[in-house]
């Protein structure tokens, strides 16, 4: 699929997303709101946007921020090359911010141009960076059928209520209750109508979108069991946990690129057999001199480790094509990219050497790219 093209959404409906990102981060502590805190050098909100951006069938991504952070958000979008994103000024509460995000599809005053109204809209917190396409697809499909849907997780702790004197009043039976998580999805007309009818009290003190759909539109949401990675960054310790997960994810993926020549492709496909039990491996046979959409999609999915297998002694011209693609994607801004160049010697000669001129060229290439946060390594393998 070409970058920027639209794939088919689950259930064949048009889909957009609203990401409320207007919180003050009071529980996190510090002057910077949590959605703008850097994790591995990149603002948390950028990860959430990227998660939505990677899903081709999401048409528009609306990020709702407080007035004082609009320019900050626009800078993030430009710096990290985010696409299909519209920044909207939020309200004084979560519900008012989400309502403003929905209005860009229905009211001209909230955007420079009216965006096409989706059939289904996803609502997802900007501080939940690890959402996957699978759970998003499930809530979208459920929303199409039931009008509303949301991810849930089992309660970790028992919920209790205290009396006026501070003593225990009663507790809830944990097995009967679930924690409401994100993402949630709604038929647009249902959730928009719910917000239009919403009282000021609910707009100011409510937090649950599914409740609004039930209260004002009599829509019983379908509850979808979510995965453990849907948690929300709330406290400072959560930032450290998020950083650890991101580092782990980055180290667990590698893209093996081989030339289209049969021998090289064969070697390239042997690599996953030895690596698949340890890491996730994507293998593609392409010419790097061509703008291949498969490779573009892998890069946009934030892969940071590449192995290029080639029979040429010094195939730096084609490798430069990959470097150019990585630079355009802004991927190296986040974390070092590891690029391993494998020269496969398939000649009949028993000699196993590389000329000094070639070696000097490779070293120079590596030094230049290290400045771009791209770490280049070379291997010479004799293959018989």
BALOBA-1460 file (C-alpha; in Angstrom, 3 decimals):
// residues 384
<rec num="1" residu="x" x="0.000" y="0.000" z="0.000"/>
<rec num="2" residu="x" x="1.378" y="3.411" z="-0.925"/>
<rec num="3" residu="x" x="2.074" y="5.773" z="1.968"/>
<rec num="4" residu="x" x="-0.929" y="7.966" z="2.584"/>
<rec num="5" residu="x" x="-3.338" y="5.623" z="0.815"/>
<rec num="6" residu="x" x="-6.467" y="4.458" z="2.562"/>
<rec num="7" residu="x" x="-7.014" y="0.798" z="3.321"/>
<rec num="8" residu="x" x="-10.418" y="-0.726" z="3.912"/>
<rec num="9" residu="x" x="-11.691" y="-0.128" z="7.437"/>
<rec num="10" residu="x" x="-13.252" y="-2.993" z="9.402"/>
<rec num="11" residu="x" x="-16.873" y="-3.322" z="8.416"/>
<rec num="12" residu="x" x="-16.368" y="-1.005" z="5.437"/>
<rec num="13" residu="x" x="-17.107" y="2.187" z="7.408"/>
<rec num="14" residu="x" x="-15.288" y="5.518" z="7.317"/>
<rec num="15" residu="x" x="-13.309" y="6.113" z="10.513"/>
<rec num="16" residu="x" x="-11.594" y="9.068" z="12.204"/>
<rec num="17" residu="x" x="-10.049" y="9.506" z="15.637"/>
<rec num="18" residu="x" x="-10.175" y="12.138" z="18.385"/>
<rec num="19" residu="x" x="-7.301" y="12.258" z="20.873"/>
<rec num="20" residu="x" x="-7.922" y="14.477" z="23.926"/>
<rec num="21" residu="x" x="-4.553" y="15.880" z="25.001"/>
<rec num="22" residu="x" x="-5.504" y="18.872" z="27.101"/>
<rec num="23" residu="x" x="-4.710" y="17.565" z="30.579"/>
<rec num="24" residu="x" x="-2.505" y="19.517" z="32.970"/>
<rec num="25" residu="x" x="-0.642" y="16.467" z="34.303"/>
<rec num="26" residu="x" x="-1.311" y="17.440" z="37.914"/>
<rec num="27" residu="x" x="-0.870" y="13.878" z="39.218"/>
<rec num="28" residu="x" x="2.394" y="13.516" z="37.337"/>
<rec num="29" residu="x" x="3.981" y="16.499" z="39.027"/>
<rec num="30" residu="x" x="6.294" y="18.979" z="37.332"/>
<rec num="31" residu="x" x="5.623" y="21.879" z="35.012"/>
<rec num="32" residu="x" x="5.278" y="19.907" z="31.774"/>
<rec num="33" residu="x" x="1.902" y="18.204" z="31.062"/>
<rec num="34" residu="x" x="2.450" y="14.446" z="30.768"/>
<rec num="35" residu="x" x="1.394" y="14.285" z="27.119"/>
<rec num="36" residu="x" x="4.349" y="16.520" z="26.247"/>
<rec num="37" residu="x" x="6.899" y="14.762" z="28.454"/>
<rec num="38" residu="x" x="9.752" y="13.222" z="26.477"/>
<rec num="39" residu="x" x="10.075" y="9.436" z="26.406"/>
<rec num="40" residu="x" x="13.201" y="8.300" z="24.573"/>
<rec num="41" residu="x" x="13.547" y="11.869" z="23.345"/>
<rec num="42" residu="x" x="10.054" y="12.070" z="21.871"/>
<rec num="43" residu="x" x="6.867" y="13.582" z="23.372"/>
<rec num="44" residu="x" x="4.390" y="10.995" z="24.639"/>
<rec num="45" residu="x" x="1.585" y="12.410" z="22.507"/>
<rec num="46" residu="x" x="3.645" y="11.715" z="19.380"/>
<rec num="47" residu="x" x="3.591" y="7.976" z="20.114"/>
<rec num="48" residu="x" x="-0.202" y="7.991" z="20.403"/>
<rec num="49" residu="x" x="-0.536" y="9.939" z="17.152"/>
<rec num="50" residu="x" x="1.855" y="7.528" z="15.449"/>
<rec num="51" residu="x" x="-0.215" y="4.558" z="16.659"/>
<rec num="52" residu="x" x="-3.269" y="5.999" z="14.874"/>
<rec num="53" residu="x" x="-1.258" y="7.162" z="11.886"/>
<rec num="54" residu="x" x="0.042" y="3.672" z="11.196"/>
<rec num="55" residu="x" x="-3.544" y="2.531" z="10.560"/>
<rec num="56" residu="x" x="-4.206" y="3.488" z="6.962"/>
<rec num="57" residu="x" x="-8.004" y="3.347" z="7.231"/>
<rec num="58" residu="x" x="-8.193" y="6.120" z="9.846"/>
<rec num="59" residu="x" x="-8.910" y="9.165" z="7.706"/>
<rec num="60" residu="x" x="-8.370" y="12.053" z="10.132"/>
<rec num="61" residu="x" x="-6.701" y="12.339" z="13.537"/>
<rec num="62" residu="x" x="-7.908" y="15.184" z="15.734"/>
<rec num="63" residu="x" x="-5.622" y="16.168" z="18.623"/>
<rec num="64" residu="x" x="-7.317" y="18.410" z="21.183"/>
<rec num="65" residu="x" x="-4.966" y="20.505" z="23.315"/>
<rec num="66" residu="x" x="-5.266" y="23.456" z="25.687"/>
<rec num="67" residu="x" x="-4.946" y="26.922" z="24.068"/>
<rec num="68" residu="x" x="-1.436" y="27.514" z="25.462"/>
<rec num="69" residu="x" x="-0.159" y="24.268" z="23.888"/>
<rec num="70" residu="x" x="-1.491" y="24.632" z="20.348"/>
<rec num="71" residu="x" x="1.802" y="25.887" z="18.931"/>
<rec num="72" residu="x" x="3.709" y="23.210" z="20.844"/>
<rec num="73" residu="x" x="1.531" y="20.519" z="19.275"/>
<rec num="74" residu="x" x="1.930" y="21.999" z="15.786"/>
<rec num="75" residu="x" x="5.693" y="21.983" z="16.256"/>
<rec num="76" residu="x" x="5.582" y="18.297" z="17.248"/>
<rec num="77" residu="x" x="3.540" y="17.459" z="14.146"/>
<rec num="78" residu="x" x="6.039" y="19.226" z="11.905"/>
<rec num="79" residu="x" x="9.134" y="17.846" z="13.624"/>
<rec num="80" residu="x" x="8.040" y="14.211" z="13.519"/>
<rec num="81" residu="x" x="6.336" y="14.366" z="10.147"/>
<rec num="82" residu="x" x="2.851" y="13.422" z="11.336"/>
<rec num="83" residu="x" x="0.177" y="13.295" z="8.646"/>
<rec num="84" residu="x" x="-3.629" y="13.553" z="8.603"/>
<rec num="85" residu="x" x="-3.559" y="15.465" z="11.918"/>
<rec num="86" residu="x" x="-5.678" y="18.482" z="12.859"/>
<rec num="87" residu="x" x="-5.021" y="20.414" z="16.073"/>
<rec num="88" residu="x" x="-8.078" y="21.746" z="17.897"/>
<rec num="89" residu="x" x="-8.365" y="23.998" z="20.922"/>
<rec num="90" residu="x" x="-9.711" y="22.137" z="23.934"/>
<rec num="91" residu="x" x="-12.141" y="23.104" z="26.660"/>
<rec num="92" residu="x" x="-11.726" y="23.397" z="30.412"/>
<rec num="93" residu="x" x="-12.670" y="19.742" z="31.027"/>
<rec num="94" residu="x" x="-12.128" y="16.408" z="29.317"/>
<rec num="95" residu="x" x="-15.684" y="16.147" z="27.964"/>
<rec num="96" residu="x" x="-15.656" y="19.716" z="26.679"/>
<rec num="97" residu="x" x="-12.372" y="19.000" z="24.876"/>
<rec num="98" residu="x" x="-13.733" y="15.838" z="23.251"/>
<rec num="99" residu="x" x="-16.865" y="17.751" z="22.202"/>
<rec num="100" residu="x" x="-14.652" y="20.371" z="20.531"/>
<rec num="101" residu="x" x="-12.813" y="17.582" z="18.726"/>
<rec num="102" residu="x" x="-16.077" y="16.201" z="17.376"/>
<rec num="103" residu="x" x="-17.240" y="19.625" z="16.245"/>
<rec num="104" residu="x" x="-14.580" y="19.841" z="13.497"/>
<rec num="105" residu="x" x="-16.706" y="17.319" z="11.591"/>
<rec num="106" residu="x" x="-19.945" y="19.232" z="12.071"/>
<rec num="107" residu="x" x="-19.338" y="22.937" z="12.760"/>
<rec num="108" residu="x" x="-17.217" y="25.241" z="10.598"/>
<rec num="109" residu="x" x="-16.180" y="27.534" z="13.452"/>
<rec num="110" residu="x" x="-13.967" y="24.850" z="15.004"/>
<rec num="111" residu="x" x="-11.706" y="24.294" z="11.994"/>
<rec num="112" residu="x" x="-10.392" y="26.244" z="9.027"/>
<rec num="113" residu="x" x="-12.256" y="23.749" z="6.873"/>
<rec num="114" residu="x" x="-14.973" y="21.246" z="7.691"/>
<rec num="115" residu="x" x="-13.624" y="17.705" z="7.694"/>
<rec num="116" residu="x" x="-15.662" y="14.878" z="6.227"/>
<rec num="117" residu="x" x="-17.869" y="13.362" z="8.895"/>
<rec num="118" residu="x" x="-16.918" y="9.734" z="9.612"/>
<rec num="119" residu="x" x="-19.424" y="6.973" z="10.196"/>
<rec num="120" residu="x" x="-17.429" y="5.819" z="13.229"/>
<rec num="121" residu="x" x="-15.221" y="7.928" z="15.471"/>
<rec num="122" residu="x" x="-12.547" y="6.550" z="17.796"/>
<rec num="123" residu="x" x="-11.819" y="8.313" z="21.082"/>
<rec num="124" residu="x" x="-8.439" y="7.517" z="22.589"/>
<rec num="125" residu="x" x="-6.298" y="9.169" z="25.251"/>
<rec num="126" residu="x" x="-3.114" y="10.842" z="24.038"/>
<rec num="127" residu="x" x="-1.292" y="9.364" z="27.043"/>
<rec num="128" residu="x" x="-2.001" y="5.726" z="26.111"/>
<rec num="129" residu="x" x="0.817" y="5.187" z="23.611"/>
<rec num="130" residu="x" x="0.774" y="1.406" z="23.133"/>
<rec num="131" residu="x" x="-2.575" y="0.772" z="21.471"/>
<rec num="132" residu="x" x="-2.509" y="-1.760" z="18.619"/>
<rec num="133" residu="x" x="-4.582" y="-2.003" z="15.454"/>
<rec num="134" residu="x" x="-6.225" y="-5.242" z="16.593"/>
<rec num="135" residu="x" x="-8.100" y="-3.734" z="19.562"/>
<rec num="136" residu="x" x="-8.961" y="-0.618" z="17.553"/>
<rec num="137" residu="x" x="-10.456" y="-2.811" z="14.828"/>
<rec num="138" residu="x" x="-12.495" y="-4.727" z="17.394"/>
<rec num="139" residu="x" x="-14.078" y="-1.629" z="18.958"/>
<rec num="140" residu="x" x="-14.792" y="-0.139" z="15.509"/>
<rec num="141" residu="x" x="-16.569" y="-3.313" z="14.369"/>
<rec num="142" residu="x" x="-18.531" y="-3.453" z="17.628"/>
<rec num="143" residu="x" x="-19.457" y="0.233" z="17.383"/>
<rec num="144" residu="x" x="-20.839" y="-0.290" z="13.904"/>
<rec num="145" residu="x" x="-23.127" y="-3.038" z="15.230"/>
<rec num="146" residu="x" x="-24.044" y="-1.675" z="18.678"/>
<rec num="147" residu="x" x="-23.579" y="2.092" z="18.256"/>
<rec num="148" residu="x" x="-20.851" y="2.279" z="20.904"/>
<rec num="149" residu="x" x="-18.018" y="0.091" z="22.158"/>
<rec num="150" residu="x" x="-15.098" y="0.333" z="24.543"/>
<rec num="151" residu="x" x="-12.117" y="-1.632" z="25.765"/>
<rec num="152" residu="x" x="-12.218" y="-2.998" z="29.309"/>
<rec num="153" residu="x" x="-9.790" y="-4.718" z="31.671"/>
<rec num="154" residu="x" x="-10.263" y="-6.718" z="34.890"/>
<rec num="155" residu="x" x="-10.056" y="-4.711" z="38.097"/>
<rec num="156" residu="x" x="-6.722" y="-5.053" z="39.845"/>
<rec num="157" residu="x" x="-7.956" y="-3.881" z="43.248"/>
<rec num="158" residu="x" x="-11.303" y="-4.102" z="45.022"/>
<rec num="159" residu="x" x="-13.333" y="-0.860" z="44.907"/>
<rec num="160" residu="x" x="-14.698" y="0.373" z="48.226"/>
<rec num="161" residu="x" x="-16.854" y="3.307" z="49.307"/>
<rec num="162" residu="x" x="-16.266" y="5.260" z="52.501"/>
<rec num="163" residu="x" x="-18.920" y="6.701" z="54.766"/>
<rec num="164" residu="x" x="-19.029" y="10.341" z="55.889"/>
<rec num="165" residu="x" x="-16.998" y="9.496" z="58.993"/>
<rec num="166" residu="x" x="-14.181" y="8.015" z="56.886"/>
<rec num="167" residu="x" x="-15.023" y="4.414" z="57.732"/>
<rec num="168" residu="x" x="-15.860" y="1.658" z="55.272"/>
<rec num="169" residu="x" x="-19.396" y="1.877" z="53.944"/>
<rec num="170" residu="x" x="-19.402" y="-0.976" z="51.421"/>
<rec num="171" residu="x" x="-17.283" y="-2.729" z="48.794"/>
<rec num="172" residu="x" x="-18.040" y="-3.878" z="45.264"/>
<rec num="173" residu="x" x="-17.831" y="-7.471" z="44.137"/>
<rec num="174" residu="x" x="-14.698" y="-7.287" z="41.998"/>
<rec num="175" residu="x" x="-15.678" y="-10.187" z="39.710"/>
<rec num="176" residu="x" x="-18.752" y="-8.264" z="38.506"/>
<rec num="177" residu="x" x="-16.952" y="-5.040" z="37.572"/>
<rec num="178" residu="x" x="-14.389" y="-4.005" z="34.982"/>
<rec num="179" residu="x" x="-12.081" y="-1.041" z="34.475"/>
<rec num="180" residu="x" x="-13.086" y="1.106" z="31.518"/>
<rec num="181" residu="x" x="-10.131" y="1.721" z="29.216"/>
<rec num="182" residu="x" x="-9.451" y="3.271" z="25.829"/>
<rec num="183" residu="x" x="-9.880" y="3.078" z="22.880"/>
<rec num="184" residu="x" x="-13.615" y="3.573" z="22.565"/>
<rec num="185" residu="x" x="-15.573" y="3.892" z="19.332"/>
<rec num="186" residu="x" x="-18.994" y="5.279" z="18.451"/>
<rec num="187" residu="x" x="-21.254" y="5.833" z="15.533"/>
<rec num="188" residu="x" x="-20.527" y="9.512" z="15.030"/>
<rec num="189" residu="x" x="-24.163" y="10.601" z="15.033"/>
<rec num="190" residu="x" x="-24.762" y="8.892" z="18.393"/>
<rec num="191" residu="x" x="-21.853" y="10.350" z="20.338"/>
<rec num="192" residu="x" x="-22.267" y="13.790" z="18.767"/>
<rec num="193" residu="x" x="-25.953" y="13.852" z="19.699"/>
<rec num="194" residu="x" x="-25.052" y="12.744" z="23.231"/>
<rec num="195" residu="x" x="-22.658" y="15.659" z="23.629"/>
<rec num="196" residu="x" x="-25.186" y="18.092" z="22.173"/>
<rec num="197" residu="x" x="-27.738" y="17.021" z="24.794"/>
<rec num="198" residu="x" x="-25.219" y="16.788" z="27.612"/>
<rec num="199" residu="x" x="-25.844" y="18.927" z="30.717"/>
<rec num="200" residu="x" x="-23.229" y="21.350" z="31.965"/>
<rec num="201" residu="x" x="-22.809" y="19.167" z="35.032"/>
<rec num="202" residu="x" x="-21.909" y="16.110" z="32.949"/>
<rec num="203" residu="x" x="-19.630" y="18.176" z="30.706"/>
<rec num="204" residu="x" x="-17.795" y="19.550" z="33.728"/>
<rec num="205" residu="x" x="-17.644" y="16.527" z="36.024"/>
<rec num="206" residu="x" x="-18.157" y="13.429" z="33.866"/>
<rec num="207" residu="x" x="-15.315" y="11.312" z="32.511"/>
<rec num="208" residu="x" x="-16.950" y="8.325" z="30.797"/>
<rec num="209" residu="x" x="-17.961" y="8.696" z="27.128"/>
<rec num="210" residu="x" x="-19.794" y="5.356" z="27.083"/>
<rec num="211" residu="x" x="-22.027" y="6.630" z="29.886"/>
<rec num="212" residu="x" x="-23.032" y="9.667" z="27.822"/>
<rec num="213" residu="x" x="-24.094" y="7.435" z="24.912"/>
<rec num="214" residu="x" x="-26.207" y="5.366" z="27.313"/>
<rec num="215" residu="x" x="-27.699" y="8.284" z="29.225"/>
<rec num="216" residu="x" x="-28.587" y="10.556" z="26.329"/>
<rec num="217" residu="x" x="-29.019" y="8.170" z="23.369"/>
<rec num="218" residu="x" x="-30.057" y="4.940" z="25.109"/>
<rec num="219" residu="x" x="-27.131" y="3.165" z="23.454"/>
<rec num="220" residu="x" x="-25.750" y="0.189" z="25.366"/>
<rec num="221" residu="x" x="-22.076" y="-0.074" z="24.518"/>
<rec num="222" residu="x" x="-20.485" y="-3.380" z="23.649"/>
<rec num="223" residu="x" x="-17.584" y="-4.074" z="26.020"/>
<rec num="224" residu="x" x="-14.468" y="-5.526" z="24.407"/>
<rec num="225" residu="x" x="-11.767" y="-7.251" z="26.432"/>
<rec num="226" residu="x" x="-8.573" y="-5.281" z="26.040"/>
<rec num="227" residu="x" x="-4.911" y="-6.167" z="26.356"/>
<rec num="228" residu="x" x="-2.571" y="-5.342" z="29.218"/>
<rec num="229" residu="x" x="-0.777" y="-2.622" z="27.242"/>
<rec num="230" residu="x" x="-3.741" y="-0.220" z="27.235"/>
<rec num="231" residu="x" x="-2.665" y="1.435" z="30.475"/>
<rec num="232" residu="x" x="-2.529" y="5.173" z="30.849"/>
<rec num="233" residu="x" x="0.548" y="7.197" z="31.772"/>
<rec num="234" residu="x" x="-0.576" y="8.971" z="34.933"/>
<rec num="235" residu="x" x="2.307" y="9.181" z="37.392"/>
<rec num="236" residu="x" x="6.005" y="9.870" z="36.969"/>
<rec num="237" residu="x" x="6.869" y="6.198" z="37.435"/>
<rec num="238" residu="x" x="4.687" y="5.434" z="34.406"/>
<rec num="239" residu="x" x="7.059" y="7.437" z="32.216"/>
<rec num="240" residu="x" x="9.914" y="5.138" z="33.186"/>
<rec num="241" residu="x" x="7.756" y="2.092" z="32.464"/>
<rec num="242" residu="x" x="6.805" y="3.533" z="29.062"/>
<rec num="243" residu="x" x="10.452" y="4.155" z="28.232"/>
<rec num="244" residu="x" x="11.345" y="0.577" z="29.128"/>
<rec num="245" residu="x" x="8.576" y="-0.833" z="26.908"/>
<rec num="246" residu="x" x="9.587" y="1.374" z="23.981"/>
<rec num="247" residu="x" x="13.227" y="0.342" z="24.258"/>
<rec num="248" residu="x" x="12.231" y="-3.311" z="24.392"/>
<rec num="249" residu="x" x="9.962" y="-2.969" z="21.356"/>
<rec num="250" residu="x" x="12.673" y="-1.241" z="19.336"/>
<rec num="251" residu="x" x="15.177" y="-3.994" z="20.007"/>
<rec num="252" residu="x" x="12.752" y="-6.763" z="19.048"/>
<rec num="253" residu="x" x="12.246" y="-5.884" z="15.378"/>
<rec num="254" residu="x" x="14.525" y="-6.149" z="12.370"/>
<rec num="255" residu="x" x="13.944" y="-5.744" z="8.655"/>
<rec num="256" residu="x" x="16.085" y="-7.920" z="6.367"/>
<rec num="257" residu="x" x="16.428" y="-6.410" z="2.880"/>
<rec num="258" residu="x" x="17.780" y="-8.540" z="0.060"/>
<rec num="259" residu="x" x="18.317" y="-7.896" z="-3.605"/>
<rec num="260" residu="x" x="15.886" y="-9.609" z="-5.944"/>
<rec num="261" residu="x" x="18.593" y="-12.036" z="-7.101"/>
<rec num="262" residu="x" x="17.600" y="-15.598" z="-6.175"/>
<rec num="263" residu="x" x="20.741" y="-16.513" z="-4.199"/>
<rec num="264" residu="x" x="20.575" y="-13.355" z="-2.082"/>
<rec num="265" residu="x" x="16.858" y="-13.739" z="-1.464"/>
<rec num="266" residu="x" x="17.473" y="-17.309" z="-0.330"/>
<rec num="267" residu="x" x="20.063" y="-16.178" z="2.196"/>
<rec num="268" residu="x" x="17.782" y="-13.369" z="3.345"/>
<rec num="269" residu="x" x="14.964" y="-15.795" z="4.030"/>
<rec num="270" residu="x" x="17.246" y="-18.120" z="5.994"/>
<rec num="271" residu="x" x="17.901" y="-15.406" z="8.568"/>
<rec num="272" residu="x" x="14.406" y="-15.407" z="10.115"/>
<rec num="273" residu="x" x="14.679" y="-19.135" z="10.797"/>
<rec num="274" residu="x" x="17.528" y="-18.487" z="13.209"/>
<rec num="275" residu="x" x="16.122" y="-15.234" z="14.595"/>
<rec num="276" residu="x" x="12.358" y="-15.750" z="14.784"/>
<rec num="277" residu="x" x="12.445" y="-17.266" z="18.261"/>
<rec num="278" residu="x" x="14.128" y="-14.122" z="19.590"/>
<rec num="279" residu="x" x="12.852" y="-11.158" z="17.569"/>
<rec num="280" residu="x" x="10.249" y="-10.128" z="15.028"/>
<rec num="281" residu="x" x="11.710" y="-10.260" z="11.514"/>
<rec num="282" residu="x" x="10.348" y="-8.727" z="8.324"/>
<rec num="283" residu="x" x="11.979" y="-9.932" z="5.085"/>
<rec num="284" residu="x" x="11.579" y="-8.182" z="1.742"/>
<rec num="285" residu="x" x="13.369" y="-8.627" z="-1.582"/>
<rec num="286" residu="x" x="13.572" y="-5.276" z="-3.330"/>
<rec num="287" residu="x" x="15.916" y="-3.002" z="-5.157"/>
<rec num="288" residu="x" x="16.685" y="-0.059" z="-2.887"/>
<rec num="289" residu="x" x="16.969" y="2.149" z="-5.938"/>
<rec num="290" residu="x" x="13.191" y="1.871" z="-6.277"/>
<rec num="291" residu="x" x="10.720" y="3.558" z="-3.958"/>
<rec num="292" residu="x" x="9.147" y="0.330" z="-2.689"/>
<rec num="293" residu="x" x="5.862" y="0.745" z="-0.794"/>
<rec num="294" residu="x" x="6.485" y="-2.319" z="1.398"/>
<rec num="295" residu="x" x="9.712" y="-0.832" z="2.686"/>
<rec num="296" residu="x" x="8.013" y="2.530" z="3.185"/>
<rec num="297" residu="x" x="5.339" y="0.869" z="5.311"/>
<rec num="298" residu="x" x="7.940" y="-0.918" z="7.447"/>
<rec num="299" residu="x" x="9.793" y="2.348" z="8.044"/>
<rec num="300" residu="x" x="6.587" y="4.194" z="8.906"/>
<rec num="301" residu="x" x="5.906" y="1.416" z="11.410"/>
<rec num="302" residu="x" x="9.032" y="2.546" z="13.280"/>
<rec num="303" residu="x" x="11.497" y="-0.236" z="12.590"/>
<rec num="304" residu="x" x="14.980" y="0.729" z="13.764"/>
<rec num="305" residu="x" x="17.103" y="-2.263" z="12.756"/>
<rec num="306" residu="x" x="17.947" y="-3.137" z="9.159"/>
<rec num="307" residu="x" x="20.111" y="-5.824" z="7.566"/>
<rec num="308" residu="x" x="20.925" y="-5.236" z="3.890"/>
<rec num="309" residu="x" x="22.206" y="-8.302" z="2.046"/>
<rec num="310" residu="x" x="23.955" y="-7.595" z="-1.248"/>
<rec num="311" residu="x" x="26.471" y="-9.320" z="-3.480"/>
<rec num="312" residu="x" x="28.208" y="-6.107" z="-4.479"/>
<rec num="313" residu="x" x="31.473" y="-5.425" z="-2.725"/>
<rec num="314" residu="x" x="30.574" y="-1.830" z="-2.011"/>
<rec num="315" residu="x" x="26.859" y="-1.261" z="-2.641"/>
<rec num="316" residu="x" x="26.670" y="2.119" z="-0.943"/>
<rec num="317" residu="x" x="24.678" y="3.857" z="-3.654"/>
<rec num="318" residu="x" x="21.661" y="1.652" z="-3.037"/>
<rec num="319" residu="x" x="22.218" y="1.804" z="0.725"/>
<rec num="320" residu="x" x="22.121" y="5.588" z="0.490"/>
<rec num="321" residu="x" x="18.577" y="5.238" z="-0.854"/>
<rec num="322" residu="x" x="17.574" y="3.571" z="2.418"/>
<rec num="323" residu="x" x="19.354" y="6.264" z="4.441"/>
<rec num="324" residu="x" x="17.457" y="8.952" z="2.509"/>
<rec num="325" residu="x" x="14.146" y="7.199" z="3.216"/>
<rec num="326" residu="x" x="14.978" y="6.986" z="6.920"/>
<rec num="327" residu="x" x="15.881" y="10.663" z="7.081"/>
<rec num="328" residu="x" x="12.648" y="11.705" z="5.379"/>
<rec num="329" residu="x" x="10.666" y="9.621" z="7.870"/>
<rec num="330" residu="x" x="12.332" y="11.398" z="10.842"/>
<rec num="331" residu="x" x="12.797" y="7.955" z="12.428"/>
<rec num="332" residu="x" x="16.419" y="8.638" z="13.516"/>
<rec num="333" residu="x" x="15.205" y="11.609" z="15.566"/>
<rec num="334" residu="x" x="13.732" y="9.196" z="18.088"/>
<rec num="335" residu="x" x="16.341" y="6.485" z="18.525"/>
<rec num="336" residu="x" x="19.528" y="5.316" z="16.799"/>
<rec num="337" residu="x" x="18.914" y="3.273" z="13.669"/>
<rec num="338" residu="x" x="21.145" y="0.216" z="13.247"/>
<rec num="339" residu="x" x="22.045" y="-0.564" z="9.640"/>
<rec num="340" residu="x" x="24.102" y="-3.717" z="8.980"/>
<rec num="341" residu="x" x="25.545" y="-4.031" z="5.458"/>
<rec num="342" residu="x" x="26.190" y="-7.642" z="4.502"/>
<rec num="343" residu="x" x="28.349" y="-8.259" z="1.450"/>
<rec num="344" residu="x" x="27.771" y="-11.813" z="0.287"/>
<rec num="345" residu="x" x="30.703" y="-13.208" z="-1.682"/>
<rec num="346" residu="x" x="29.247" y="-15.874" z="-3.974"/>
<rec num="347" residu="x" x="32.215" y="-16.105" z="-6.333"/>
<rec num="348" residu="x" x="34.160" y="-19.329" z="-6.914"/>
<rec num="349" residu="x" x="37.358" y="-17.718" z="-5.701"/>
<rec num="350" residu="x" x="38.846" y="-18.923" z="-2.435"/>
<rec num="351" residu="x" x="40.129" y="-15.452" z="-1.618"/>
<rec num="352" residu="x" x="38.270" y="-13.704" z="1.139"/>
<rec num="353" residu="x" x="39.231" y="-10.079" z="1.247"/>
<rec num="354" residu="x" x="38.066" y="-6.549" z="0.696"/>
<rec num="355" residu="x" x="40.118" y="-3.807" z="-0.897"/>
<rec num="356" residu="x" x="41.412" y="-0.910" z="1.175"/>
<rec num="357" residu="x" x="39.625" y="1.546" z="-1.079"/>
<rec num="358" residu="x" x="36.279" y="-0.145" z="-0.427"/>
<rec num="359" residu="x" x="37.009" y="-0.347" z="3.289"/>
<rec num="360" residu="x" x="37.887" y="3.347" z="3.460"/>
<rec num="361" residu="x" x="34.683" y="4.243" z="1.608"/>
<rec num="362" residu="x" x="32.544" y="2.182" z="4.011"/>
<rec num="363" residu="x" x="34.229" y="3.749" z="7.061"/>
<rec num="364" residu="x" x="33.619" y="7.244" z="5.686"/>
<rec num="365" residu="x" x="29.986" y="6.350" z="4.958"/>
<rec num="366" residu="x" x="29.583" y="5.084" z="8.533"/>
<rec num="367" residu="x" x="31.118" y="8.219" z="10.077"/>
<rec num="368" residu="x" x="28.864" y="10.530" z="8.060"/>
<rec num="369" residu="x" x="25.715" y="8.643" z="9.003"/>
<rec num="370" residu="x" x="26.616" y="8.408" z="12.683"/>
<rec num="371" residu="x" x="26.052" y="12.179" z="12.790"/>
<rec num="372" residu="x" x="22.494" y="11.457" z="11.608"/>
<rec num="373" residu="x" x="21.961" y="8.905" z="14.405"/>
<rec num="374" residu="x" x="22.297" y="6.006" z="11.934"/>
<rec num="375" residu="x" x="24.850" y="3.407" z="13.057"/>
<rec num="376" residu="x" x="26.357" y="1.538" z="10.100"/>
<rec num="377" residu="x" x="28.168" y="-1.809" z="10.425"/>
<rec num="378" residu="x" x="29.653" y="-4.051" z="7.732"/>
<rec num="379" residu="x" x="29.990" y="-7.810" z="7.331"/>
<rec num="380" residu="x" x="31.765" y="-9.795" z="4.627"/>
<rec num="381" residu="x" x="30.453" y="-13.358" z="4.255"/>
<rec num="382" residu="x" x="31.708" y="-16.018" z="1.879"/>
<rec num="383" residu="x" x="28.769" y="-18.135" z="0.726"/>
<rec num="384" residu="x" x="29.275" y="-21.348" z="-1.208"/>
